[in-house]
Amino acid sequence: TGLVMIKIELWLHVKGTDDQVFIERIIDLPFAPWVGLGITGLTNENSNLCEHTVRSVWWDYAKACFIVMLEPDDSDDTGRTSQEIVDTDYPSEWIRQE
């Protein structure tokens, strides 16, 4: 029997010099997430932020997945806009919430 993977929908708040945006993406984990869990590999290699920490978790019955709110990415001090941070630091699997 293969390893069962759990669908996780990640939500992330990114704050730049101009405004803030929320981005999301789907990942699979071999275990349920918990508050305080550090998740790596979510940013591009050139990003200064190498680990994201889970802030809150809840089950979405309609989507049949865990929703995970990550700690905000507000650590950028290079004067970039939120869209520049998303375009530079996050791979294309992340989509902007409207």
N, C-alpha and C positions, 0 to 999 in steps of 0.2 A: 504494500500500500504506500502511495506517495505522500509526501508532506502536504498537509492542508494549509492553504494560504488564506489569510483574512484580508478582505478588501477594506482599505482605509482611504478616506477622503481628507486630504490635508488642506487647511486654511491658514493663510499667512498674511499678516498686515505688514506692508512695507512703507516706511516713511522716508520721504526725501525732503529737499529744501522747499519744494513747491506745494506739495499736498501729500496725500496718502492713498494707497491702493490696496485692495485685497486680491490675492492670487490664490489659486487652488490647483491641486493635482491629485491623481489617484495613484496609490502604491499598494502593493501586497506585502504583508508581513506574515511570518509563520507563528505569530502570537498576537494576543490582544494588546493594544497600547495602554499606557497608564500615565498619569500626571507625573512629570519629572523625567520621563524617558528622553534620552538624547538620541536624535536621529541624524546620521551623517549621510553624505552623498546626495544632498538635495540641491546643492549649488554647483555652478561651474568651478573649474579648478582655480580660476583667477580670483575667486571671492575670498574676502577676509574672514567670512563667517563659515566655519567648517562644520558646525553642529547646531541643530535646532532643537529646542527643548519643548516638550509637550506641556501646554498650559491647561488645557481641559479636554475631556473626552466624553462623548455621548453616542448612543446607538440611534441611528436613524432607521426606523422600522420600514418606512416606505422605500428607501434606497437599499436596504439590507446591507448596511455597512456602518463602520464606526466613523464618526466625524471627529477630527482632531484639530483643535485650534493650537497653533504653535506660538511660542513667545514672539512678540513683534521683532521684525528686523529694522531697528532704528539705530543701529550702531555705525552707520555710514557717516563719516565726517569729511568727505571729499567734496561736498558742495553739489552733489548730483541730485537731479530730480528723481522722484519715485520711479518714473518710467525708465530713466537711464539705469537705475539700480536693477530693475527687473530685466531689462534687455541685456545688461552686462553680466550680472551675477547668477541669473536663474536660467536653466535650460528651457527649451521650447515646450516641454511637458507641462509647465506651469501655464495656466490661463488666467486672464484677468476676470474677476467677478464684476459684473455690471449691476 
